[in-house]
């Protein structure tokens, strides 16, 4: 393929930023990233935003290369036949290749009262609303966290460490993604922080009210502030655009991260799924998928066959307040094992992971900016809203 190549990246999360920076390093490739907000959100720190120990936001000027054009808007439709993206603000972008990296957010709980009375922590706006609600509630008011995945565990511990009276409703087992041995230090830490943990099938939530959470076994758990962390969802953009998706709405791809419907559309991060090899939604996967998605596009531009995506995992890191944590180790294919690290050293590991992930993006931005401005045949322009 000759001439200047236009690549549009939808989504400015970990995967989207990683892909955009890698693509922008190649001469002859113009990259536009579309994101609903003008700042990069560190999702792995959103539970810290809730208690005020971090703002979980970084300027795109730090993590996005100067050769990447930022459009602050939301994509509403992908028209593959015309290779265009329609934006909520009324504009249209044309592309030669599209990287679909719209990410994931809090699920819409199918539980009476949850949408009205429960708060989310999986996205920036939800985390900010939760922080405001907590600020309006007395420190002695009961707080209930629903969901015992990593987000629920981190949120419950973070709140309890500040003196909040927290109940964690698991709806099943505590820390389902962890090894049985890795769950033990988590349970000990939560107990030390005074968190009441409710486990078992009877703890499935059946209703949320203004001041309580009702469980399947009939118990009512008092709750002045309810936090819903059970499950994630992805935007329905791919489905609305006529592209193949799975039951969760994720874009279905082959092993090269290419849409099964169109070789010009490549997925990165939570919003895509490899047909026979689904990957756990995580920052750890997203940064790798962003790189792989960019490589697939670059190989296609060069007229070469795209290579299968191979991801390597090390484990799962979670903070349990600012002082302690747990690192659950895994095999390279993400299967957890009996090895873990706990206490203050594990909290240090989690902090190193957060900082190194951001440093990766900053480093990628510098490399993307090292290409002479305008060498893609397009007038250099600053990051601007649509």
C-alpha positions in Angstrom: 0.0 0.0 0.0 1.4 3.4 -1.0 0.6 7.0 0.0 -0.3 8.3 3.4 -2.3 5.9 5.6 -5.0 7.2 7.9 -5.6 5.2 11.1 -8.3 6.1 13.6 -8.1 4.7 17.1 -11.4 4.7 19.0 -10.7 4.9 22.8 -8.0 6.5 24.8 -7.5 3.9 27.5 -4.4 1.7 28.1 -4.9 -0.3 24.9 -5.8 2.6 22.7 -3.0 4.9 23.8 -0.5 2.0 23.4 -1.7 1.3 19.9 -1.8 5.0 18.8 1.8 5.7 20.0 3.2 2.6 18.3 1.4 3.4 15.0 2.5 7.1 15.1 6.2 6.1 15.1 5.8 4.9 11.5 6.5 7.4 8.7 3.6 7.7 6.3 1.0 6.8 8.9 -1.4 9.5 10.3 -3.0 8.6 13.6 -6.2 10.2 15.1 -7.4 9.1 18.5 -11.0 9.7 19.5 -11.8 9.8 23.2 -14.8 11.2 25.1 -12.7 13.2 27.6 -9.5 15.3 27.2 -7.6 13.4 29.9 -6.2 9.9 30.3 -7.8 7.9 33.1 -5.7 5.6 35.2 -8.5 3.0 35.8 -6.3 0.9 38.1 -6.2 3.9 40.5 -10.0 4.7 40.5 -10.5 3.1 44.0 -7.9 5.6 45.2 -9.7 8.5 43.8 -12.8 7.5 45.9 -10.8 8.1 49.1 -8.6 11.0 47.8 -5.2 9.3 47.7 -4.9 9.8 43.9 -6.8 11.7 41.3 -6.5 8.8 38.7 -6.1 11.3 35.8 -3.1 12.2 33.6 -3.0 14.7 30.8 -2.9 13.2 27.3 0.0 15.6 26.6 2.1 13.3 28.9 1.0 9.9 27.5 0.1 10.6 23.9 2.7 11.3 21.2 2.8 14.8 19.6 2.2 13.1 16.2 -1.1 11.7 17.4 -4.1 14.0 16.8 -6.6 13.9 19.7 -10.3 14.4 18.9 -12.4 14.8 22.1 -15.7 13.3 21.0 -17.6 10.0 21.0 -18.0 7.6 18.1 -21.6 6.8 17.4 -21.4 4.7 14.2 -18.7 2.8 12.2 -19.6 2.5 8.5 -17.2 -0.1 7.2 -18.4 0.0 3.6 -17.3 3.7 3.5 -14.6 3.4 6.1 -16.0 6.3 8.1 -16.7 7.0 11.8 -19.6 9.2 12.7 -19.1 11.3 15.9 -21.6 12.5 18.4 -20.5 16.1 17.8 -21.6 15.9 14.2 -18.3 15.3 12.5 -17.1 12.3 10.4 -13.6 10.8 10.2 -12.3 8.7 7.3 -9.9 5.8 7.9 -7.8 3.2 6.1 -7.6 1.2 9.3 -9.6 1.4 12.5 -8.4 0.3 15.9 -11.4 -0.5 18.1 -10.3 0.2 21.7 -13.5 1.6 23.3 -12.8 -0.2 26.6 -15.3 -1.3 29.3 -17.2 0.3 32.1 -19.5 -0.6 35.0 -22.2 -3.1 34.1 -25.9 -2.2 34.2 -27.1 -4.4 37.1 -30.3 -6.2 36.4 -31.4 -5.8 40.1 -34.3 -3.6 41.2 -33.1 -0.3 42.7 -29.4 -0.8 41.8 -29.4 1.7 38.9 -31.1 4.3 41.2 -29.3 3.8 44.5 -25.9 2.1 43.8 -22.7 3.8 42.8 -20.1 2.5 40.3 -16.3 2.8 40.6 -15.3 1.4 37.2 -15.2 4.7 35.4 -14.1 8.3 36.3 -17.5 9.9 36.5 -18.9 7.1 38.7 -15.9 7.2 41.0 -16.3 11.0 41.4 -20.0 10.7 42.2 -19.2 8.0 44.7 -16.6 10.2 46.4 -19.1 13.0 46.6 -21.8 10.7 48.1 -19.3 9.5 50.7 -18.4 13.1 51.5 -22.1 13.8 52.2 -22.4 10.7 54.5 -21.2 10.6 58.1 -18.1 8.5 58.6 -20.1 6.2 60.8 -22.7 5.5 58.1 -22.7 1.9 56.8 -21.2 1.4 53.4 -21.9 -1.8 51.3 -19.7 -2.9 48.5 -21.3 -5.5 46.2 -19.0 -7.8 44.3 -15.8 -9.5 45.5 -13.7 -9.4 42.4 -10.5 -7.3 42.4 -12.3 -4.0 42.1 -14.6 -4.8 45.0 -11.8 -6.0 47.2 -9.7 -3.0 46.6 -12.6 -0.6 47.1 -13.7 -2.2 50.3 -10.2 -2.2 51.8 -9.5 1.4 50.7 -12.8 2.6 52.3 -12.3 0.6 55.5 -8.7 2.0 56.0 -10.2 5.5 56.1 -12.4 4.4 59.0 -15.6 3.6 57.1 -17.9 0.8 58.3 -17.8 -1.5 55.3 -19.7 -4.7 54.5 -18.5 -6.7 51.4 -21.3 -8.7 49.8 -19.6 -11.4 47.7 -22.6 -13.0 46.0 -20.5 -16.2 46.1 -16.9 -16.7 46.9 -14.4 -14.1 48.0 -11.9 -13.2 45.3 -13.1 -15.8 42.7 -10.2 -15.1 40.3 -7.7 -15.9 43.0 -6.2 -19.2 44.1 -7.7 -20.6 47.3 -4.4 -20.0 49.1 -4.3 -16.4 47.7 -7.7 -15.7 49.2 -6.5 -16.3 52.8 -4.3 -13.2 53.2 -7.1 -11.2 51.5 -9.6 -12.4 54.1 -7.1 -11.7 56.9 -6.5 -8.2 55.8 -10.2 -7.4 55.4 -10.8 -8.7 58.8 -8.0 -6.6 60.3 -9.6 -3.5 58.7 -13.0 -4.4 60.2 -14.7 -5.3 56.9 -17.7 -7.6 57.4 -17.5 -10.2 54.6 -20.7 -12.0 53.5 -20.0 -15.1 51.3 -22.1 -17.9 49.8 -25.0 -18.4 47.4 -27.4 -16.7 49.7 -25.5 -13.4 49.4 -26.7 -12.7 45.9 -28.2 -9.2 45.9 -31.9 -9.2 44.9 -32.8 -5.5 45.6 -31.1 -2.2 46.5 -33.0 0.5 48.3 -32.0 3.9 49.5 -30.8 2.6 52.9 -30.3 -1.2 52.5 -29.2 -4.1 50.3 -31.5 -7.1 50.3 -30.0 -10.6 49.8 -31.3 -13.8 48.4 -31.4 -15.4 51.8 -33.8 -12.7 53.0 -31.3 -10.6 55.0 -31.4 -6.8 54.7 -27.9 -5.2 55.0 -28.1 -1.6 56.2 -26.4 0.7 53.7 -26.2 4.5 53.5 -23.9 4.3 50.5 -23.9 1.2 48.2 -21.1 0.5 45.7 -21.7 -1.8 42.8 -18.6 -3.5 41.5 -20.1 -6.8 40.1 -19.4 -7.1 36.4 -18.3 -4.9 33.5 -19.9 -4.0 30.2 -18.6 -2.7 26.9 -20.1 0.0 24.7 -22.5 -1.3 22.0 -20.8 0.6 19.2 -19.7 -2.6 17.3 -23.1 -4.2 17.5 -24.9 -1.0 16.4 -22.4 -0.8 13.5 -23.4 -4.3 12.2 -20.1 -5.9 13.3 -20.1 -9.4 14.9 -20.0 -9.4 18.7 -20.3 -11.9 21.5 -22.9 -12.1 24.2 -21.1 -9.3 26.1 -21.0 -7.0 23.1 -17.3 -7.4 22.5 -16.0 -7.3 18.9 -15.3 -10.8 17.7 -11.8 -11.2 16.2 -9.4 -13.8 14.9 -6.1 -14.6 16.5 -4.5 -11.5 14.9 -7.1 -9.2 16.6 -8.8 -8.6 13.3 -12.6 -8.3 13.1 -14.1 -11.5 11.5 -16.1 -9.1 9.3 -13.5 -6.7 8.0 -9.7 -6.8 7.8 -9.5 -3.0 8.2 -10.9 -3.2 11.7 -8.6 -4.4 14.5 -9.5 -4.6 18.2 -7.4 -3.8 21.3 -8.3 -4.1 25.0 -11.5 -5.1 26.8 -13.9 -4.4 23.9 -12.6 -7.2 21.7 -12.5 -11.0 22.1 -10.6 -13.7 20.2 -13.1 -16.3 19.1 -11.6 -19.4 20.8 -9.2 -17.7 23.2 -10.9 -15.1 25.4 -8.6 -13.0 27.6 -9.4 -11.7 31.1 -10.3 -8.0 31.0 -7.4 -6.2 32.7 -4.8 -3.5 32.3 -2.2 -6.2 32.0 -3.9 -7.6 28.9 -4.8 -4.2 27.4 -1.3 -2.8 27.1 -0.2 -6.0 25.3 -3.2 -6.0 23.1 -2.6 -2.4 22.1 0.9 -3.3 20.9 -0.4 -6.4 19.1 -3.2 -4.4 17.4 -0.7 -1.8 16.1 1.6 -4.5 14.8 -1.3 -6.1 12.9 -2.1 -2.9 11.2 1.5 -2.1 10.4 2.1 -5.5 8.9 -1.0 -5.2 6.7 0.2 -1.7 5.6 3.5 -3.4 4.6 1.7 -6.1 2.7 2.8 -8.8 5.2 0.5 -11.4 6.9 -0.4 -10.5 10.4 1.0 -12.6 13.2 -1.2 -14.2 16.0 -1.3 -12.3 19.2 0.6 -14.0 22.0 0.0 -12.6 25.5 2.1 -13.4 28.6 0.8 -12.9 32.1 2.6 -12.8 35.5 -0.3 -12.7 38.0 -2.8 -10.3 39.6 -1.9 -7.4 41.9 -4.3 -5.8 44.3 -3.9 -3.2 46.9 -5.7 -3.6 50.2 -5.5 -0.1 51.5 -2.3 2.0 51.3 -0.3 -0.3 53.6 -0.9 -3.8 52.4 -1.8 -5.9 49.4 -1.7 -9.3 47.7 0.1 -10.4 44.6 -1.4 -13.6 43.1 1.1 -15.3 40.8 0.1 -17.2 37.7 1.5 -19.2 34.8 2.2 -17.3 31.6 -1.3 -18.3 30.3 -3.0 -16.5 33.2 -3.8 -19.6 35.2 -3.4 -18.8 38.9 -1.2 -21.0 41.1 -0.6 -21.4 44.9 2.1 -18.8 45.0 1.4 -15.3 46.4 3.0 -12.4 48.1 1.2 -10.5 50.8 1.5 -7.6 53.3 3.5 -4.4 52.7 5.8 -6.0 50.0 2.7 -6.8 47.9 1.5 -3.2 48.3 4.8 -2.1 47.0 4.5 -4.4 44.0 1.1 -3.0 43.1 2.4 0.6 43.3 5.4 -0.4 41.1 3.0 -1.9 38.6 0.8 1.3 38.5 3.8 3.6 38.1 5.6 1.4 35.5 2.4 1.1 33.4 2.2 4.9 33.2 5.9 5.1 32.5 5.4 2.7 29.5 2.8 5.1 28.1 5.0 8.1 28.6 7.9 6.4 27.0 5.7 5.4 24.0 4.6 9.0 23.7 8.2 10.2 23.5 9.1 7.6 20.8 6.0 8.6 18.9 7.0 12.3 19.1 10.5 11.6 17.9 9.4 11.3 14.3 9.7 14.7 12.5 6.3 16.5 12.6 4.6 16.6 9.2 6.6 13.5 8.0 3.3 11.7 7.5 2.2 14.1 4.8 -0.3 15.9 7.0 0.1 19.3 8.6 1.1 18.9 12.2 -1.7 20.0 14.5 -2.1 20.1 18.3 -4.4 17.8 20.2 -7.7 19.4 19.8 -11.4 18.8 20.4 -13.6 18.0 17.4 
